[in-house]
Amino acid sequence: MSKQIMDEAGIRRALTRMSYEIVERNKGTENLVLIGIKTRGWYLAKRIGDRLAKIEDSQLPVLSLDISAYRDDLSQEEKDKAIASFDTSLDLTGKTVILVDDVLYTGRTIRAALDAIMDQGRPDKIALAVLIDRGHRELPIRPDFIGKNIPTAASEDVQVQVSEIDGTDAVKISEA
């Protein structure tokens, strides 16, 4: 049994607030690049990019990042089979990267994403934006922009649904 903790309007408000925070902390959007972790993080990054374009009247690059080859829970054989589909046409050196994901849990996905980004250049700064921070970190990773903090038990599961994939926008929590 799952309980909905955010609906479409709640997600929309959280992403809008996060977008304004990104503009404020970076004094605009100059030199910013949004990178969304596949799959749902990428759709959230695109939505933030759309909001930033309206706020600042400028379009930002929004890239998707598949961290499969950088995960620490795969064997070397599985990593070799993984296809990293990171768009390397944009040099990240000197840029401010906003890394976007749906749920922050242990921090291992973010660690893998940082490794992937650093393989593509040396950004001046990397900030982390997450829709949901559920706690239970195993690594010293802290988000800069948070849609909602949701304290959870380790036995619970947080699912983010986005309309582009799931047909609806919602965040639900259930027993794993």
N, C-alpha and C positions, 0 to 999 in steps of 0.2 A: 504494500500500500504506500502510495506516495502523497506528499503534501506539497502543493504549489506555494512557493514563497515569493515569487515575482511573476507578474503577468506582463503582457506586451507594453502597457503604459509604464510600468515600473522599470522595465529594461530601457525603454526609450528615454525616460527621465535620467536614469543613471548614466547612459552614454552621452547625453547632452551635457550633464554636469561635468563628467570627465573631460569632455571636449573643451569646455570653458577653462577647466583647471590646466589642461595642457597648454592652451594659449597663454594663460596668465603666467605660469611658471617658466615658459620659454620666451616670454615677451614677443609673442606672435608665432608665426609658423615658418619663418625663414630657416632654411637648412634642415627642416624636419623630414624624416622618412618614417612611415608607418609600416611595421612588419607584423603580420598576423600569423600565428601558429596554426597550421592546418589541423583540423578543418574549421571548427567554429570560431576560433580566434581570428581567422582570416576574414570571415563575414563581419565580425564585430569591428575589425580594423577598417574595413570598407565603409561601414556605417559611421565610424568616428571620422574618417576621411571626408565623407560627405558633409558632416556637420562642420568640420573645420573649414571646408571650402566655403560654406555659407557664412560662417563667422568672420573669416579673414579675407574672403573674396579671392582665394587662390587655391589651386588644385595641388595636392601633395601626392608624391609617389606612395602607392600602397602595394606592398609586396606580400606574397604568401611564402611561408616557410614550412617545409616538411622536415621534421627533425629525426625521422626514422633512423638514418645512418649514424646519428649522434647519441642515441639512447644507450644508457649504461646497463640496461637489463636484457640486451640482446647478445647472442653469441656473435663472434666475428663473422661466421658464415652468414648469419641472418643480416648483419650490417652490410656485408658485401653485396647481398641481394637487394637491399633497400635502395630505392632511387631517390636521391635528394633533388627535389624540383625547385630549388631556390633560384630566383631570377638574378643572375650575376651581371646583368647588363648595367646595373647602377653601382658605381663605386661608393662604398659606404664611408670611406676615409674622410674625416672632417665633418661628417654629418651627425646630427642628433637623432638617434633611433628611438622610436617609441615601439616597444615590443608589446603585442596585444595577445592575450589568451582569455579563454572563457573562465576557467576555474584554476585557482592556485591552491595546491594541496601540499605535497612534500617538497616541491621546488626542483625536482629532478628534470621535469620537462623544460623548465626555464634554464637550468644549467646546460642542457643539451642545445637549446636555442642559442644561448650565448656562445657556445663553442662554434656553432654553425655560422653565426654572424661574424665572429672574429676571423673565421677562415675567408671572409669576403672583404676584408679591409679593416681599418682601425677607426671606428667612429669616435668622435670627440666625447660622446656621452651615450649611454643606453639607459632608458627609463622603462619601467614595467607598468603596464595598464592591464588590470584584470577586472572582469565583470564581478566575479565572486572570489572572495578570500575566505577559505574554510578552515584555515589553521593547519596544525599537524606537520609543521616543517621538519624535514630531515636535513636540510641544507640552509645556510644563512642567506636566504633570499627574502627580500621585502618589496612589496609593490609600492610604486610611487603614486599610482592613480587606482582607486578602488571603487567599483560600483556599489558593492554591498559586502560587509563582513557578516559571515554566517558561521557562528561557532557550531561545530558538528562533532559527533562521536566518530571514532575511527571506523565503526561498523556501519556508518551511514554512507550513502552514495548521493552525490549532487549531480543532477543532469541539467545541462543548459540546452534548451531547444531554440533553434533559430528558424524562421519561416522559410529561408532559402533551402534548407535541407528537410526540416521536420514539418513544414506546413503551418507552424505556429511559433510564437515567441513566448517562452516561459522558462522558469527555473523551478525545478522540483527536487525534493529531498525524500529519500526512501531508505529503508533498511537494506543493506547489501546482501 
